[in-house]
Amino acid sequence: MIPINRVTEPHFNRTQLEINTITQEIIGCGFKVSNTLGVGFLEKVYENALAHEIRKAGFAVAQQHPIQVYYDRIVVGEYVADLLVEGLVIVELKAIKQLTVIEDAQCLNYIRATNVPICLLLNFGKPKMGIERFVHPLWSTLPTK
């Protein structure tokens, strides 16, 4: 398991270019999974296939990664992210017809709770995979090179 601790490990030690490259690779893996499997499977099938493709691309992937939410230095909530790639990108998977603001809020809360720079929301519920990218507000302060 890749540890994430908001209080002591802010995960802003990589450049924007490095994180963008990882993000692009994840999206490419997502399209490969989507084109191969098509529509109609449960979310877990896409999660397992995507984790496999990302690992084949040479990246570390944690599946069903726990996220703790802190308030006043105590844990007040726990959630589970579908995938955490290289400790830098959360990938939340859906297999639904239409994404809503609920899924958007889920991704925004994940990056706020963890300080992970990026959350990708990938929806396998349509013939063309849907992609939404959420960026932590502090990410723009990373060096570009």
MODELLER restraints for C-alpha pairs under 7 A, 6 or more apart:
rsr = mdl.restraints
at = mdl.atoms
rsr.add(forms.Gaussian(group=physical.xy_distance, feature=features.Distance(at['CA:1:A'], at['CA:62:A']), mean=6.14, stdev=0.5))
rsr.add(forms.Gaussian(group=physical.xy_distance, feature=features.Distance(at['CA:2:A'], at['CA:62:A']), mean=6.79, stdev=0.5))
rsr.add(forms.Gaussian(group=physical.xy_distance, feature=features.Distance(at['CA:2:A'], at['CA:87:A']), mean=6.26, stdev=0.5))
rsr.add(forms.Gaussian(group=physical.xy_distance, feature=features.Distance(at['CA:4:A'], at['CA:114:A']), mean=6.39, stdev=0.5))
rsr.add(forms.Gaussian(group=physical.xy_distance, feature=features.Distance(at['CA:5:A'], at['CA:114:A']), mean=6.68, stdev=0.5))
rsr.add(forms.Gaussian(group=physical.xy_distance, feature=features.Distance(at['CA:6:A'], at['CA:113:A']), mean=6.82, stdev=0.5))
rsr.add(forms.Gaussian(group=physical.xy_distance, feature=features.Distance(at['CA:6:A'], at['CA:114:A']), mean=5.11, stdev=0.5))
rsr.add(forms.Gaussian(group=physical.xy_distance, feature=features.Distance(at['CA:6:A'], at['CA:115:A']), mean=6.05, stdev=0.5))
rsr.add(forms.Gaussian(group=physical.xy_distance, feature=features.Distance(at['CA:10:A'], at['CA:115:A']), mean=5.52, stdev=0.5))
rsr.add(forms.Gaussian(group=physical.xy_distance, feature=features.Distance(at['CA:11:A'], at['CA:88:A']), mean=6.85, stdev=0.5))
rsr.add(forms.Gaussian(group=physical.xy_distance, feature=features.Distance(at['CA:11:A'], at['CA:115:A']), mean=6.66, stdev=0.5))
rsr.add(forms.Gaussian(group=physical.xy_distance, feature=features.Distance(at['CA:11:A'], at['CA:116:A']), mean=6.14, stdev=0.5))
rsr.add(forms.Gaussian(group=physical.xy_distance, feature=features.Distance(at['CA:12:A'], at['CA:142:A']), mean=6.79, stdev=0.5))
rsr.add(forms.Gaussian(group=physical.xy_distance, feature=features.Distance(at['CA:15:A'], at['CA:142:A']), mean=5.81, stdev=0.5))
rsr.add(forms.Gaussian(group=physical.xy_distance, feature=features.Distance(at['CA:15:A'], at['CA:143:A']), mean=5.24, stdev=0.5))
rsr.add(forms.Gaussian(group=physical.xy_distance, feature=features.Distance(at['CA:15:A'], at['CA:144:A']), mean=5.54, stdev=0.5))
rsr.add(forms.Gaussian(group=physical.xy_distance, feature=features.Distance(at['CA:15:A'], at['CA:145:A']), mean=5.78, stdev=0.5))
rsr.add(forms.Gaussian(group=physical.xy_distance, feature=features.Distance(at['CA:16:A'], at['CA:142:A']), mean=6.08, stdev=0.5))
rsr.add(forms.Gaussian(group=physical.xy_distance, feature=features.Distance(at['CA:16:A'], at['CA:143:A']), mean=6.30, stdev=0.5))
rsr.add(forms.Gaussian(group=physical.xy_distance, feature=features.Distance(at['CA:16:A'], at['CA:144:A']), mean=4.99, stdev=0.5))
rsr.add(forms.Gaussian(group=physical.xy_distance, feature=features.Distance(at['CA:16:A'], at['CA:145:A']), mean=6.97, stdev=0.5))
rsr.add(forms.Gaussian(group=physical.xy_distance, feature=features.Distance(at['CA:17:A'], at['CA:144:A']), mean=5.96, stdev=0.5))
rsr.add(forms.Gaussian(group=physical.xy_distance, feature=features.Distance(at['CA:17:A'], at['CA:145:A']), mean=6.22, stdev=0.5))
rsr.add(forms.Gaussian(group=physical.xy_distance, feature=features.Distance(at['CA:26:A'], at['CA:54:A']), mean=6.33, stdev=0.5))
rsr.add(forms.Gaussian(group=physical.xy_distance, feature=features.Distance(at['CA:29:A'], at['CA:50:A']), mean=6.43, stdev=0.5))
rsr.add(forms.Gaussian(group=physical.xy_distance, feature=features.Distance(at['CA:29:A'], at['CA:53:A']), mean=5.74, stdev=0.5))
rsr.add(forms.Gaussian(group=physical.xy_distance, feature=features.Distance(at['CA:29:A'], at['CA:54:A']), mean=6.25, stdev=0.5))
rsr.add(forms.Gaussian(group=physical.xy_distance, feature=features.Distance(at['CA:30:A'], at['CA:50:A']), mean=6.11, stdev=0.5))
rsr.add(forms.Gaussian(group=physical.xy_distance, feature=features.Distance(at['CA:31:A'], at['CA:129:A']), mean=6.66, stdev=0.5))
rsr.add(forms.Gaussian(group=physical.xy_distance, feature=features.Distance(at['CA:33:A'], at['CA:49:A']), mean=6.45, stdev=0.5))
rsr.add(forms.Gaussian(group=physical.xy_distance, feature=features.Distance(at['CA:33:A'], at['CA:50:A']), mean=6.26, stdev=0.5))
rsr.add(forms.Gaussian(group=physical.xy_distance, feature=features.Distance(at['CA:34:A'], at['CA:124:A']), mean=6.48, stdev=0.5))
rsr.add(forms.Gaussian(group=physical.xy_distance, feature=features.Distance(at['CA:34:A'], at['CA:129:A']), mean=6.24, stdev=0.5))
rsr.add(forms.Gaussian(group=physical.xy_distance, feature=features.Distance(at['CA:38:A'], at['CA:127:A']), mean=6.41, stdev=0.5))
rsr.add(forms.Gaussian(group=physical.xy_distance, feature=features.Distance(at['CA:39:A'], at['CA:124:A']), mean=6.33, stdev=0.5))
rsr.add(forms.Gaussian(group=physical.xy_distance, feature=features.Distance(at['CA:39:A'], at['CA:125:A']), mean=5.78, stdev=0.5))
rsr.add(forms.Gaussian(group=physical.xy_distance, feature=features.Distance(at['CA:39:A'], at['CA:126:A']), mean=6.07, stdev=0.5))
rsr.add(forms.Gaussian(group=physical.xy_distance, feature=features.Distance(at['CA:39:A'], at['CA:127:A']), mean=5.90, stdev=0.5))
rsr.add(forms.Gaussian(group=physical.xy_distance, feature=features.Distance(at['CA:40:A'], at['CA:125:A']), mean=6.84, stdev=0.5))
rsr.add(forms.Gaussian(group=physical.xy_distance, feature=features.Distance(at['CA:42:A'], at['CA:95:A']), mean=6.54, stdev=0.5))
rsr.add(forms.Gaussian(group=physical.xy_distance, feature=features.Distance(at['CA:43:A'], at['CA:93:A']), mean=6.61, stdev=0.5))
rsr.add(forms.Gaussian(group=physical.xy_distance, feature=features.Distance(at['CA:43:A'], at['CA:94:A']), mean=5.83, stdev=0.5))
rsr.add(forms.Gaussian(group=physical.xy_distance, feature=features.Distance(at['CA:43:A'], at['CA:95:A']), mean=5.36, stdev=0.5))
rsr.add(forms.Gaussian(group=physical.xy_distance, feature=features.Distance(at['CA:47:A'], at['CA:93:A']), mean=6.80, stdev=0.5))
rsr.add(forms.Gaussian(group=physical.xy_distance, feature=features.Distance(at['CA:51:A'], at['CA:61:A']), mean=6.42, stdev=0.5))
rsr.add(forms.Gaussian(group=physical.xy_distance, feature=features.Distance(at['CA:55:A'], at['CA:61:A']), mean=6.57, stdev=0.5))
rsr.add(forms.Gaussian(group=physical.xy_distance, feature=features.Distance(at['CA:59:A'], at['CA:85:A']), mean=6.73, stdev=0.5))
rsr.add(forms.Gaussian(group=physical.xy_distance, feature=features.Distance(at['CA:59:A'], at['CA:86:A']), mean=6.24, stdev=0.5))
rsr.add(forms.Gaussian(group=physical.xy_distance, feature=features.Distance(at['CA:60:A'], at['CA:85:A']), mean=5.72, stdev=0.5))
rsr.add(forms.Gaussian(group=physical.xy_distance, feature=features.Distance(at['CA:60:A'], at['CA:86:A']), mean=5.04, stdev=0.5))
rsr.add(forms.Gaussian(group=physical.xy_distance, feature=features.Distance(at['CA:61:A'], at['CA:83:A']), mean=6.50, stdev=0.5))
rsr.add(forms.Gaussian(group=physical.xy_distance, feature=features.Distance(at['CA:61:A'], at['CA:84:A']), mean=5.63, stdev=0.5))
rsr.add(forms.Gaussian(group=physical.xy_distance, feature=features.Distance(at['CA:61:A'], at['CA:85:A']), mean=4.60, stdev=0.5))
rsr.add(forms.Gaussian(group=physical.xy_distance, feature=features.Distance(at['CA:61:A'], at['CA:86:A']), mean=6.32, stdev=0.5))
rsr.add(forms.Gaussian(group=physical.xy_distance, feature=features.Distance(at['CA:62:A'], at['CA:83:A']), mean=5.56, stdev=0.5))
rsr.add(forms.Gaussian(group=physical.xy_distance, feature=features.Distance(at['CA:62:A'], at['CA:84:A']), mean=5.11, stdev=0.5))
rsr.add(forms.Gaussian(group=physical.xy_distance, feature=features.Distance(at['CA:62:A'], at['CA:85:A']), mean=6.56, stdev=0.5))
rsr.add(forms.Gaussian(group=physical.xy_distance, feature=features.Distance(at['CA:63:A'], at['CA:82:A']), mean=5.61, stdev=0.5))
rsr.add(forms.Gaussian(group=physical.xy_distance, feature=features.Distance(at['CA:63:A'], at['CA:83:A']), mean=4.63, stdev=0.5))
rsr.add(forms.Gaussian(group=physical.xy_distance, feature=features.Distance(at['CA:63:A'], at['CA:84:A']), mean=6.62, stdev=0.5))
rsr.add(forms.Gaussian(group=physical.xy_distance, feature=features.Distance(at['CA:64:A'], at['CA:80:A']), mean=5.53, stdev=0.5))
rsr.add(forms.Gaussian(group=physical.xy_distance, feature=features.Distance(at['CA:64:A'], at['CA:81:A']), mean=5.39, stdev=0.5))
rsr.add(forms.Gaussian(group=physical.xy_distance, feature=features.Distance(at['CA:64:A'], at['CA:82:A']), mean=4.64, stdev=0.5))
rsr.add(forms.Gaussian(group=physical.xy_distance, feature=features.Distance(at['CA:64:A'], at['CA:83:A']), mean=6.01, stdev=0.5))
rsr.add(forms.Gaussian(group=physical.xy_distance, feature=features.Distance(at['CA:65:A'], at['CA:80:A']), mean=5.34, stdev=0.5))
rsr.add(forms.Gaussian(group=physical.xy_distance, feature=features.Distance(at['CA:65:A'], at['CA:81:A']), mean=5.12, stdev=0.5))
rsr.add(forms.Gaussian(group=physical.xy_distance, feature=features.Distance(at['CA:65:A'], at['CA:82:A']), mean=6.47, stdev=0.5))
rsr.add(forms.Gaussian(group=physical.xy_distance, feature=features.Distance(at['CA:65:A'], at['CA:83:A']), mean=6.41, stdev=0.5))
rsr.add(forms.Gaussian(group=physical.xy_distance, feature=features.Distance(at['CA:65:A'], at['CA:84:A']), mean=6.54, stdev=0.5))
rsr.add(forms.Gaussian(group=physical.xy_distance, feature=features.Distance(at['CA:66:A'], at['CA:78:A']), mean=6.86, stdev=0.5))
rsr.add(forms.Gaussian(group=physical.xy_distance, feature=features.Distance(at['CA:66:A'], at['CA:79:A']), mean=5.80, stdev=0.5))
rsr.add(forms.Gaussian(group=physical.xy_distance, feature=features.Distance(at['CA:66:A'], at['CA:80:A']), mean=4.43, stdev=0.5))
rsr.add(forms.Gaussian(group=physical.xy_distance, feature=features.Distance(at['CA:66:A'], at['CA:81:A']), mean=6.34, stdev=0.5))
rsr.add(forms.Gaussian(group=physical.xy_distance, feature=features.Distance(at['CA:67:A'], at['CA:78:A']), mean=5.57, stdev=0.5))
rsr.add(forms.Gaussian(group=physical.xy_distance, feature=features.Distance(at['CA:67:A'], at['CA:79:A']), mean=5.04, stdev=0.5))
rsr.add(forms.Gaussian(group=physical.xy_distance, feature=features.Distance(at['CA:67:A'], at['CA:80:A']), mean=5.63, stdev=0.5))
rsr.add(forms.Gaussian(group=physical.xy_distance, feature=features.Distance(at['CA:67:A'], at['CA:81:A']), mean=6.88, stdev=0.5))
rsr.add(forms.Gaussian(group=physical.xy_distance, feature=features.Distance(at['CA:68:A'], at['CA:75:A']), mean=6.25, stdev=0.5))
rsr.add(forms.Gaussian(group=physical.xy_distance, feature=features.Distance(at['CA:68:A'], at['CA:77:A']), mean=5.84, stdev=0.5))
rsr.add(forms.Gaussian(group=physical.xy_distance, feature=features.Distance(at['CA:68:A'], at['CA:78:A']), mean=4.52, stdev=0.5))
rsr.add(forms.Gaussian(group=physical.xy_distance, feature=features.Distance(at['CA:68:A'], at['CA:79:A']), mean=6.45, stdev=0.5))
rsr.add(forms.Gaussian(group=physical.xy_distance, feature=features.Distance(at['CA:69:A'], at['CA:75:A']), mean=5.59, stdev=0.5))
rsr.add(forms.Gaussian(group=physical.xy_distance, feature=features.Distance(at['CA:69:A'], at['CA:76:A']), mean=5.71, stdev=0.5))
rsr.add(forms.Gaussian(group=physical.xy_distance, feature=features.Distance(at['CA:69:A'], at['CA:77:A']), mean=4.93, stdev=0.5))
rsr.add(forms.Gaussian(group=physical.xy_distance, feature=features.Distance(at['CA:69:A'], at['CA:78:A']), mean=5.99, stdev=0.5))
rsr.add(forms.Gaussian(group=physical.xy_distance, feature=features.Distance(at['CA:69:A'], at['CA:113:A']), mean=5.48, stdev=0.5))
rsr.add(forms.Gaussian(group=physical.xy_distance, feature=features.Distance(at['CA:70:A'], at['CA:76:A']), mean=5.62, stdev=0.5))
rsr.add(forms.Gaussian(group=physical.xy_distance, feature=features.Distance(at['CA:81:A'], at['CA:90:A']), mean=6.76, stdev=0.5))
rsr.add(forms.Gaussian(group=physical.xy_distance, feature=features.Distance(at['CA:81:A'], at['CA:92:A']), mean=6.28, stdev=0.5))
rsr.add(forms.Gaussian(group=physical.xy_distance, feature=features.Distance(at['CA:82:A'], at['CA:91:A']), mean=6.16, stdev=0.5))
rsr.add(forms.Gaussian(group=physical.xy_distance, feature=features.Distance(at['CA:82:A'], at['CA:92:A']), mean=5.30, stdev=0.5))
rsr.add(forms.Gaussian(group=physical.xy_distance, feature=features.Distance(at['CA:82:A'], at['CA:93:A']), mean=6.51, stdev=0.5))
rsr.add(forms.Gaussian(group=physical.xy_distance, feature=features.Distance(at['CA:83:A'], at['CA:90:A']), mean=5.74, stdev=0.5))
rsr.add(forms.Gaussian(group=physical.xy_distance, feature=features.Distance(at['CA:83:A'], at['CA:91:A']), mean=4.96, stdev=0.5))
rsr.add(forms.Gaussian(group=physical.xy_distance, feature=features.Distance(at['CA:83:A'], at['CA:92:A']), mean=6.60, stdev=0.5))
rsr.add(forms.Gaussian(group=physical.xy_distance, feature=features.Distance(at['CA:84:A'], at['CA:90:A']), mean=4.58, stdev=0.5))
rsr.add(forms.Gaussian(group=physical.xy_distance, feature=features.Distance(at['CA:84:A'], at['CA:91:A']), mean=6.20, stdev=0.5))
rsr.add(forms.Gaussian(group=physical.xy_distance, feature=features.Distance(at['CA:88:A'], at['CA:116:A']), mean=5.45, stdev=0.5))
rsr.add(forms.Gaussian(group=physical.xy_distance, feature=features.Distance(at['CA:88:A'], at['CA:117:A']), mean=6.16, stdev=0.5))
rsr.add(forms.Gaussian(group=physical.xy_distance, feature=features.Distance(at['CA:88:A'], at['CA:118:A']), mean=6.80, stdev=0.5))
rsr.add(forms.Gaussian(group=physical.xy_distance, feature=features.Distance(at['CA:89:A'], at['CA:116:A']), mean=6.39, stdev=0.5))
rsr.add(forms.Gaussian(group=physical.xy_distance, feature=features.Distance(at['CA:89:A'], at['CA:117:A']), mean=6.60, stdev=0.5))
rsr.add(forms.Gaussian(group=physical.xy_distance, feature=features.Distance(at['CA:89:A'], at['CA:118:A']), mean=4.96, stdev=0.5))
rsr.add(forms.Gaussian(group=physical.xy_distance, feature=features.Distance(at['CA:89:A'], at['CA:119:A']), mean=5.60, stdev=0.5))
rsr.add(forms.Gaussian(group=physical.xy_distance, feature=features.Distance(at['CA:90:A'], at['CA:118:A']), mean=6.31, stdev=0.5))
rsr.add(forms.Gaussian(group=physical.xy_distance, feature=features.Distance(at['CA:90:A'], at['CA:119:A']), mean=4.53, stdev=0.5))
rsr.add(forms.Gaussian(group=physical.xy_distance, feature=features.Distance(at['CA:90:A'], at['CA:120:A']), mean=6.21, stdev=0.5))
rsr.add(forms.Gaussian(group=physical.xy_distance, feature=features.Distance(at['CA:91:A'], at['CA:119:A']), mean=5.66, stdev=0.5))
rsr.add(forms.Gaussian(group=physical.xy_distance, feature=features.Distance(at['CA:91:A'], at['CA:120:A']), mean=4.76, stdev=0.5))
rsr.add(forms.Gaussian(group=physical.xy_distance, feature=features.Distance(at['CA:91:A'], at['CA:121:A']), mean=5.98, stdev=0.5))
rsr.add(forms.Gaussian(group=physical.xy_distance, feature=features.Distance(at['CA:92:A'], at['CA:120:A']), mean=6.13, stdev=0.5))
rsr.add(forms.Gaussian(group=physical.xy_distance, feature=features.Distance(at['CA:92:A'], at['CA:121:A']), mean=4.85, stdev=0.5))
rsr.add(forms.Gaussian(group=physical.xy_distance, feature=features.Distance(at['CA:92:A'], at['CA:122:A']), mean=6.31, stdev=0.5))
rsr.add(forms.Gaussian(group=physical.xy_distance, feature=features.Distance(at['CA:93:A'], at['CA:121:A']), mean=5.93, stdev=0.5))
rsr.add(forms.Gaussian(group=physical.xy_distance, feature=features.Distance(at['CA:93:A'], at['CA:122:A']), mean=5.01, stdev=0.5))
rsr.add(forms.Gaussian(group=physical.xy_distance, feature=features.Distance(at['CA:93:A'], at['CA:123:A']), mean=5.91, stdev=0.5))
rsr.add(forms.Gaussian(group=physical.xy_distance, feature=features.Distance(at['CA:94:A'], at['CA:122:A']), mean=6.21, stdev=0.5))
rsr.add(forms.Gaussian(group=physical.xy_distance, feature=features.Distance(at['CA:94:A'], at['CA:123:A']), mean=4.59, stdev=0.5))
rsr.add(forms.Gaussian(group=physical.xy_distance, feature=features.Distance(at['CA:94:A'], at['CA:124:A']), mean=6.11, stdev=0.5))
rsr.add(forms.Gaussian(group=physical.xy_distance, feature=features.Distance(at['CA:94:A'], at['CA:125:A']), mean=6.93, stdev=0.5))
rsr.add(forms.Gaussian(group=physical.xy_distance, feature=features.Distance(at['CA:95:A'], at['CA:123:A']), mean=5.40, stdev=0.5))
rsr.add(forms.Gaussian(group=physical.xy_distance, feature=features.Distance(at['CA:95:A'], at['CA:124:A']), mean=4.62, stdev=0.5))
rsr.add(forms.Gaussian(group=physical.xy_distance, feature=features.Distance(at['CA:95:A'], at['CA:125:A']), mean=4.03, stdev=0.5))
rsr.add(forms.Gaussian(group=physical.xy_distance, feature=features.Distance(at['CA:96:A'], at['CA:123:A']), mean=6.70, stdev=0.5))
rsr.add(forms.Gaussian(group=physical.xy_distance, feature=features.Distance(at['CA:96:A'], at['CA:124:A']), mean=6.97, stdev=0.5))
rsr.add(forms.Gaussian(group=physical.xy_distance, feature=features.Distance(at['CA:96:A'], at['CA:125:A']), mean=4.32, stdev=0.5))
rsr.add(forms.Gaussian(group=physical.xy_distance, feature=features.Distance(at['CA:97:A'], at['CA:125:A']), mean=5.04, stdev=0.5))
rsr.add(forms.Gaussian(group=physical.xy_distance, feature=features.Distance(at['CA:97:A'], at['CA:126:A']), mean=6.11, stdev=0.5))
rsr.add(forms.Gaussian(group=physical.xy_distance, feature=features.Distance(at['CA:107:A'], at['CA:119:A']), mean=5.95, stdev=0.5))
rsr.add(forms.Gaussian(group=physical.xy_distance, feature=features.Distance(at['CA:107:A'], at['CA:134:A']), mean=6.87, stdev=0.5))
rsr.add(forms.Gaussian(group=physical.xy_distance, feature=features.Distance(at['CA:108:A'], at['CA:134:A']), mean=6.60, stdev=0.5))
rsr.add(forms.Gaussian(group=physical.xy_distance, feature=features.Distance(at['CA:111:A'], at['CA:117:A']), mean=6.61, stdev=0.5))
rsr.add(forms.Gaussian(group=physical.xy_distance, feature=features.Distance(at['CA:111:A'], at['CA:118:A']), mean=6.77, stdev=0.5))
rsr.add(forms.Gaussian(group=physical.xy_distance, feature=features.Distance(at['CA:111:A'], at['CA:119:A']), mean=6.55, stdev=0.5))
rsr.add(forms.Gaussian(group=physical.xy_distance, feature=features.Distance(at['CA:111:A'], at['CA:136:A']), mean=5.93, stdev=0.5))
rsr.add(forms.Gaussian(group=physical.xy_distance, feature=features.Distance(at['CA:112:A'], at['CA:136:A']), mean=6.86, stdev=0.5))
rsr.add(forms.Gaussian(group=physical.xy_distance, feature=features.Distance(at['CA:115:A'], at['CA:136:A']), mean=6.90, stdev=0.5))
rsr.add(forms.Gaussian(group=physical.xy_distance, feature=features.Distance(at['CA:117:A'], at['CA:135:A']), mean=5.87, stdev=0.5))
rsr.add(forms.Gaussian(group=physical.xy_distance, feature=features.Distance(at['CA:117:A'], at['CA:136:A']), mean=4.94, stdev=0.5))
rsr.add(forms.Gaussian(group=physical.xy_distance, feature=features.Distance(at['CA:117:A'], at['CA:139:A']), mean=5.61, stdev=0.5))
rsr.add(forms.Gaussian(group=physical.xy_distance, feature=features.Distance(at['CA:118:A'], at['CA:134:A']), mean=5.69, stdev=0.5))
rsr.add(forms.Gaussian(group=physical.xy_distance, feature=features.Distance(at['CA:118:A'], at['CA:135:A']), mean=4.81, stdev=0.5))
rsr.add(forms.Gaussian(group=physical.xy_distance, feature=features.Distance(at['CA:118:A'], at['CA:136:A']), mean=6.18, stdev=0.5))
rsr.add(forms.Gaussian(group=physical.xy_distance, feature=features.Distance(at['CA:119:A'], at['CA:133:A']), mean=5.97, stdev=0.5))
rsr.add(forms.Gaussian(group=physical.xy_distance, feature=features.Distance(at['CA:119:A'], at['CA:134:A']), mean=5.09, stdev=0.5))
rsr.add(forms.Gaussian(group=physical.xy_distance, feature=features.Distance(at['CA:119:A'], at['CA:135:A']), mean=6.62, stdev=0.5))
rsr.add(forms.Gaussian(group=physical.xy_distance, feature=features.Distance(at['CA:120:A'], at['CA:131:A']), mean=6.96, stdev=0.5))
rsr.add(forms.Gaussian(group=physical.xy_distance, feature=features.Distance(at['CA:120:A'], at['CA:132:A']), mean=5.81, stdev=0.5))
rsr.add(forms.Gaussian(group=physical.xy_distance, feature=features.Distance(at['CA:120:A'], at['CA:133:A']), mean=4.70, stdev=0.5))
rsr.add(forms.Gaussian(group=physical.xy_distance, feature=features.Distance(at['CA:120:A'], at['CA:134:A']), mean=6.30, stdev=0.5))
rsr.add(forms.Gaussian(group=physical.xy_distance, feature=features.Distance(at['CA:121:A'], at['CA:131:A']), mean=5.74, stdev=0.5))
rsr.add(forms.Gaussian(group=physical.xy_distance, feature=features.Distance(at['CA:121:A'], at['CA:132:A']), mean=5.00, stdev=0.5))
rsr.add(forms.Gaussian(group=physical.xy_distance, feature=features.Distance(at['CA:121:A'], at['CA:133:A']), mean=6.33, stdev=0.5))
rsr.add(forms.Gaussian(group=physical.xy_distance, feature=features.Distance(at['CA:122:A'], at['CA:129:A']), mean=6.74, stdev=0.5))
rsr.add(forms.Gaussian(group=physical.xy_distance, feature=features.Distance(at['CA:122:A'], at['CA:130:A']), mean=5.57, stdev=0.5))
rsr.add(forms.Gaussian(group=physical.xy_distance, feature=features.Distance(at['CA:122:A'], at['CA:131:A']), mean=4.83, stdev=0.5))
rsr.add(forms.Gaussian(group=physical.xy_distance, feature=features.Distance(at['CA:122:A'], at['CA:132:A']), mean=6.62, stdev=0.5))
rsr.add(forms.Gaussian(group=physical.xy_distance, feature=features.Distance(at['CA:123:A'], at['CA:129:A']), mean=5.58, stdev=0.5))
rsr.add(forms.Gaussian(group=physical.xy_distance, feature=features.Distance(at['CA:123:A'], at['CA:130:A']), mean=4.79, stdev=0.5))
rsr.add(forms.Gaussian(group=physical.xy_distance, feature=features.Distance(at['CA:123:A'], at['CA:131:A']), mean=6.55, stdev=0.5))
rsr.add(forms.Gaussian(group=physical.xy_distance, feature=features.Distance(at['CA:124:A'], at['CA:130:A']), mean=6.73, stdev=0.5))
